[in-house]
Amino acid sequence: MAALDGLPPLRDVIHRHGLDARKALGQNFLLDLNLTQKVARTAGSLEGCTVFEVGPGPGGLTRAILALGAKKVVAVERDPRCLPALAEISAHYPARLEVMGGDALKTDFEALAPQGPVKIIANLPYNVGTQLLVNWLLPKKWPPFWESLTLMFQKEVGERIVAKQDDDHYGRLGVLCGWRADARMAFDVSPQAFTPPPKVTSTVVHLTPKANPIPCDVANLERVTHAAFGQRRKMLRQSLKPLGGESLLNKVGIDPQRRAETLSVEEFCLLANSL
């Protein structure tokens, strides 16, 4: 990779700019440039695409995305210490990298989306990854501005994203993802690939939007899933009591003695639409 893009090895970049990863920012730097290319390739062809990246850090994944032909990368980085390292990449790829300082949770990605295909590829900071995914899954306008999401999470979170009914990992996140996207776990990443090594294995998840998800009110679906999985060991007649309990369940023909993890995405949408 260093030979491919002509830029210095990432360890040299980190040392030169004094970029120690900070736990408070959820940082774990991915230094294996072969792995960053593998992550970027999971998103498919990047030719002609604008790619949004969150938390680029010293820019290992950014370099892979640019080297694989993305038209432009828009990277949101909260840590100002990383900006000089990213500026070096920007100089190497003139007019193809835009770095925005700030908080990704407060960034309106849809407003930044240009005409043409948009993909989101990111090694997400652990402390904000799940909320960012939910934000991208639940815009009012659908289909969304993005063509695909290729995201790295803790493996436990990845299992929750792809989980289906009757799976131990199935919960609110699995329902929301199953409702609006097709998701798959692409490959795992060992802790030793990062600096510093996290205590858990990571995984890359690839999501594509469903063209025609079941019509359903987002707010009601969130209310139903929050109530149902908030007391997942209880029968639905008890966990959904604040929303109508047995009367709501009988209305849509769902056995009140069932538990949340046994309901399909379609049944959750049915409950949400009946509120």
C-alpha positions in Angstrom: 0.0 0.0 0.0 2.8 2.4 0.8 4.4 1.6 -2.5 1.0 1.9 -4.2 0.2 5.4 -3.0 3.7 6.7 -2.4 2.9 7.9 1.1 4.9 6.9 4.3 4.0 3.9 6.4 1.2 4.7 9.0 3.5 3.9 12.0 5.8 6.6 10.8 2.9 9.1 10.3 1.6 8.3 13.8 5.1 8.7 15.4 5.9 11.9 13.5 2.6 13.6 14.5 2.4 12.2 18.1 -0.9 10.5 17.5 -1.5 8.2 20.5 -5.0 6.7 20.3 -7.3 8.1 22.9 -9.9 5.9 24.7 -12.1 8.9 25.4 -12.6 9.4 21.6 -13.1 5.6 21.0 -9.9 5.5 19.0 -8.2 2.3 17.8 -6.0 3.0 14.8 -6.0 0.3 12.0 -2.4 0.3 10.7 -2.4 -2.8 8.4 -2.8 -1.2 5.0 -3.6 -4.6 3.4 -6.6 -4.8 5.8 -7.7 -1.2 5.1 -7.8 -2.1 1.4 -9.8 -5.2 2.2 -12.3 -3.1 4.1 -12.6 -0.6 1.2 -13.0 -3.4 -1.3 -16.0 -4.8 0.6 -17.9 -1.7 -0.5 -17.6 -2.8 -4.2 -16.4 -0.5 -7.0 -15.7 3.0 -5.8 -15.2 4.5 -9.2 -17.2 7.7 -9.5 -18.4 7.5 -5.9 -18.3 10.0 -3.1 -17.4 8.3 0.1 -18.2 9.5 3.6 -15.8 8.4 6.3 -16.1 9.0 10.1 -13.1 9.0 12.4 -10.3 8.6 9.8 -7.6 9.1 12.4 -4.2 9.0 10.7 -5.9 8.1 7.4 -5.1 4.4 6.8 -8.6 3.6 5.5 -8.8 7.0 3.8 -5.7 6.1 1.7 -7.2 2.8 0.7 -10.5 4.4 -0.4 -8.6 7.0 -2.5 -6.2 4.5 -4.0 -9.1 2.3 -5.1 -10.5 5.1 -7.2 -13.1 7.0 -5.2 -14.0 10.2 -6.8 -14.0 12.1 -3.5 -13.7 11.3 0.2 -15.5 13.5 2.8 -14.0 12.6 6.2 -15.3 13.9 9.5 -12.7 13.9 12.2 -13.3 15.1 15.8 -9.6 15.0 16.9 -7.7 18.1 15.8 -4.4 16.3 16.3 -5.2 14.1 13.2 -5.8 17.0 10.8 -2.1 17.6 9.8 -1.7 13.9 8.9 -4.9 14.0 6.9 -3.7 17.3 5.2 -0.7 15.3 3.8 -3.1 12.8 2.2 -5.1 15.7 0.8 -2.0 17.2 -0.8 -1.2 13.8 -2.3 -4.7 13.5 -3.8 -5.5 17.1 -4.9 -9.2 18.0 -4.7 -10.2 14.5 -3.8 -10.2 14.6 0.0 -12.3 17.0 2.1 -11.7 16.9 5.9 -14.3 18.3 8.2 -13.5 18.9 11.8 -16.4 18.2 14.1 -18.7 15.7 15.7 -20.2 13.1 13.3 -23.3 12.8 15.5 -24.1 16.4 14.8 -23.2 16.3 11.1 -26.0 16.4 8.5 -24.6 13.9 6.0 -27.7 14.0 3.8 -27.2 17.7 3.3 -23.6 17.1 2.3 -24.4 14.4 -0.2 -23.7 15.4 -3.8 -25.4 14.2 -6.9 -24.2 10.7 -7.9 -23.5 7.5 -5.9 -22.6 7.9 -2.2 -21.1 5.2 0.0 -20.2 5.3 3.7 -17.1 3.4 4.7 -15.7 3.7 8.2 -13.9 2.1 11.1 -16.4 3.7 13.5 -15.3 4.9 16.9 -16.7 2.4 19.4 -18.5 4.9 21.5 -20.7 6.4 18.7 -20.9 3.6 16.1 -24.3 2.2 16.9 -26.0 5.6 17.1 -24.5 6.7 13.8 -25.8 3.5 12.1 -29.3 4.1 13.5 -29.2 7.7 12.3 -28.4 6.5 8.8 -31.1 3.8 8.9 -33.9 6.1 10.0 -34.0 9.2 7.8 -37.5 10.4 6.9 -36.7 10.2 3.2 -36.3 6.7 1.7 -34.5 5.4 -0.3 -31.6 7.1 1.6 -28.9 9.2 0.2 -26.4 6.4 0.6 -25.9 3.4 -1.7 -24.2 1.2 0.9 -22.7 1.2 4.4 -19.5 -0.7 5.0 -18.7 -0.3 8.7 -16.5 -1.8 11.3 -17.9 -2.5 14.8 -17.2 -4.7 17.8 -18.2 -8.2 16.7 -21.0 -8.3 19.3 -22.6 -5.3 17.7 -22.1 -6.8 14.2 -24.0 -9.9 15.4 -26.8 -7.8 16.7 -27.1 -5.9 13.4 -27.5 -9.1 11.3 -29.5 -11.1 13.8 -32.9 -12.5 12.9 -35.9 -13.6 15.1 -35.2 -16.5 17.5 -31.5 -15.5 17.6 -29.9 -14.7 21.0 -28.5 -11.5 19.5 -31.8 -10.4 18.1 -33.0 -7.1 19.5 -34.0 -3.5 18.6 -31.0 -3.1 16.3 -31.7 -6.3 14.4 -35.3 -5.2 13.9 -34.4 -1.7 12.6 -31.7 -3.1 10.3 -33.9 -6.0 9.1 -36.7 -3.5 8.3 -34.7 -1.2 6.1 -31.6 -2.9 5.0 -30.0 -6.2 3.9 -27.0 -6.7 6.2 -24.2 -9.3 6.2 -21.0 -9.7 8.2 -18.1 -9.6 5.8 -15.1 -10.6 7.9 -13.6 -10.4 11.4 -10.6 -8.3 12.3 -8.2 -9.4 15.1 -7.5 -7.0 18.0 -3.8 -7.3 17.0 -4.5 -5.4 13.8 -5.1 -2.2 15.8 -3.0 0.2 17.9 -3.7 -0.1 20.7 -5.3 -3.5 20.5 -8.9 -3.5 21.8 -10.1 -6.2 24.1 -12.6 -7.5 21.6 -12.6 -8.8 18.0 -14.0 -6.4 15.4 -16.1 -7.2 12.4 -16.9 -5.5 9.1 -20.6 -5.3 8.3 -21.9 -4.4 4.8 -25.5 -3.0 4.5 -27.5 -2.1 1.4 -30.9 -0.3 1.6 -34.1 -2.2 0.8 -35.9 -0.4 -2.1 -39.3 -1.0 -0.6 -39.3 -1.6 3.1 -42.6 -2.3 4.8 -44.5 1.0 5.3 -44.1 1.8 8.9 -43.9 4.9 11.2 -40.4 5.2 12.5 -41.3 6.7 15.8 -43.9 3.9 16.5 -41.5 1.2 15.5 -38.9 2.6 17.9 -41.5 2.7 20.7 -42.6 -0.9 20.2 -39.1 -2.3 20.0 -37.9 -0.3 23.0 -40.8 -1.6 25.1 -40.6 -5.2 23.9 -36.8 -5.6 24.2 -36.6 -3.5 27.3 -38.1 -6.5 29.2 -37.2 -9.2 26.7 -37.5 -12.0 29.2 -41.1 -11.2 29.9 -44.1 -12.1 27.8 -45.3 -9.4 25.4 -48.5 -8.9 27.2 -46.4 -7.6 30.1 -43.6 -5.8 28.2 -46.0 -4.0 25.9 -48.4 -3.1 28.7 -47.6 0.7 28.4 -48.7 0.5 24.7 -51.9 -1.5 25.1 -50.6 -4.9 26.1 -53.0 -7.7 25.4 -55.6 -5.6 23.6 -52.9 -4.4 21.1 -51.6 -7.9 20.6 -55.1 -9.4 20.1 -55.9 -6.7 17.6 -53.1 -7.9 15.3 -53.4 -11.6 16.1 -50.2 -12.1 18.0 -50.2 -14.5 21.0 -49.7 -12.3 24.1 -47.6 -15.1 25.7 -44.9 -14.8 23.1 -41.6 -13.0 23.8 -39.9 -10.2 21.9 -37.2 -12.3 20.3 -39.8 -14.6 18.6 -41.4 -11.8 16.6 -40.4 -11.2 12.9 -39.6 -7.7 11.5 -43.0 -7.9 9.8 -44.8 -8.5 13.1 -43.1 -5.6 14.7 -44.2 -3.4 11.9 -47.7 -4.7 12.3 -47.7 -3.7 15.9 -46.2 -0.3 15.2 -48.8 0.4 12.5 -51.6 -0.5 15.0 -50.7 2.0 17.6 
